[in-house]
Structures are given as C-alpha cells and as structure tokens.
C-alpha cells in the first residue's frame, strides 16, 4: 500500500500557484505547470500528482 503525501496548503500570497514549487528538490523537477483549482479548492499536478489545497477563506481568482 502506498501512502499519499499530505496536500500542500496555499495562502493568497502563494497565488498564482504552480508546480514544481520552490521547496521541491531539483532532482524531482518537471516542466512548470500553473494549477487550476476546482470548486473544492484543490488542484493536482498532472506530472507528479502533488495535491495543492487552498487554505480556508482563500479563493483563486479567475
């Protein structure tokens, strides 16, 4: 059984959000993609599967 890493929580200052994020090691790098947050405030990187979640009260502008 594989364990999924916890979601990375983002604040308004972190938007627009992209992956890989600045805290990821260089060896795990992939092309930068900007994240599109769903109505539930979550986005998943199509390359590495990292889940990003907006903190309560934060809304992504369109």
Buried (B, 14 or more C-beta within 10 A) or exposed (E): EEEEEEBBEBEEEBBEBBBBBEEBEEEEEEEEBEBEBEEEBEBBBEBBEBBBBBEEEBEBEE
